């Protein structure tokens, strides 16, 4: 039985009024039909419940009982430019694509001097020049996932990347998605499409922030298609407000010798979930998934990953770490699938967690599903507390107790943070760790 509450029925009933402001409006019949079908699919599926295996440890009841609205685009007040530029990472040189409450803000965005043939723009602008490529990706969307079809139904904006063969973008692209302090409980549904032709390279920082403590809902889907020898470095930095809901789905298709490098950092949100699906469909393809989740209060963060080795001679490495305090709860479910007749696969997976209070909780489930013989696959998980002997050792060296705790927490997180190649982002994450975990003992 599908879960759709009365408050969500009201939101769904507003669809006809919202449709003119959605992507393509009524001008593109194929997109309008796609949205209508997705809306029907969502009504049939409903929101997931804990009776479903993939949602066993994460209840969306609080999301289901919240009333949301979607806003229409408005003129951006130029006098507020400096207010939002403070969220740029100035120590490193980035291109910027900025979105406010789900809509593209050209006044804050800066994409200049791209290589010949490269397209980096909002999804609505991309439709003007590359409609067929975008149509091909959107019409192949998975219709079995509730939040993905909801995203398709209410899709209003997003980003579009297309790099021709052997194109390397000289600077990383900072995608800044801001939810403002509007009075309404806003829902935004964003779609990021990334198409990399053979031997092209791109680095992206997908960054979500909330400016106030209002309740709001961010539902985002990212598709990446990596051709032969292409490389995508993808950093997701989630800093939503404490009362927000954040659902993110990342789907990656990899051809031979391609590389997908993911750094997934979760710092905010009342309820946050990220699903990453990586399909290694060509020999020599490599996936690297690293993640760090930091929780306090009563927050809940869920990370689900699935790496599918569909071809021989493919490799993957996954390394997730969590730090939990107060009454927070986290879920990690990492699944590696090695398909039949797929040999010489090397897959490594690990999840390590640090519980700072007796009331914090982690449900961790690393999984290997292997249908081949000549493979090398490992997985494991650990859950522990700060080592009192290490704290005592540091205190005997004259280090105050609070600083000793801080040093150990920082050391635990740095294995993931220090892999991020941008100094400004590393500094920012470390400052957030210090702010969140000045412990009461």
Order of alpha helices (4+ residues) and beta strands (2+ residues): alpha-alpha-alpha-alpha-alpha-beta-beta-beta-alpha-alpha-alpha-beta-beta-beta-beta-beta-beta-beta-beta-beta-beta-beta-beta-beta-beta-beta-beta-alpha-alpha-alpha
